[in-house]
Structure formats: C-alpha cells, structure tokens
Amino acid sequence: MNNRPSLGVDIGGTKTAVGVVSESRHVIDRLGFKTPRTSASDLVSAIAEAVAELTKEYSFDCIGVAVAGLVNRRLGQVAFSPHLPLQHSDF
C-alpha cells in the first residue's frame, strides 16, 4: 500500500476545481479557475495546466474526473453536457 494522494478534477458549468486528495479523503491542495466554455481543447488545456502545477509538488497513482453531463462509458465520451463544449468529446 502506498501513501500517494489522488487527483480529483471537478468540471462545472462555471468553475473547475483540481484538487489533491489524501488517502483519508481530505483535500490537501487545490487550484480553481473559471471553466473555459469556448472549446473542449481550451478546457483540456486549462486542466492540463492545473495538473502540471500540482505535479510539481505531488505525484499521483490515480485521477478521478467529474463532469456536468452524461458520459458514455462504453465510448469513453461525454455524450451531452448542457453547459460545456464537450458533446461527443473523448475526455
């Protein structure tokens, strides 16, 4: 068993939070930003920047992503998101 934290990404219609979560489920660090709604590419780039910043201090074994919308698990795509530019995006 290791003691590395997990990374959580919560993509909301207005803001996105990227957090470091301990094994005991406590948020130990986080970054937040206004959710880019221009394109899926802009959103992914903003998330990647936040993850890169957090990986300067932490390393992770797993990541969880929550998104406001319907996810097609079989295809690994966001099928519909009323507030985000992610329809049929591989995410």
Beta strands, then each sheet from edge to edge (+ up, - down):
strand 1: 6-11
strand 2: 15-21
strand 3: 27-34
strand 4: 63-67
strand 5: 70-72
strand 6: 77-80
strand 7: 89-90
sheet 1: 3+ 2- 1+ 4+
sheet 2: 5+ 6- 7+
end
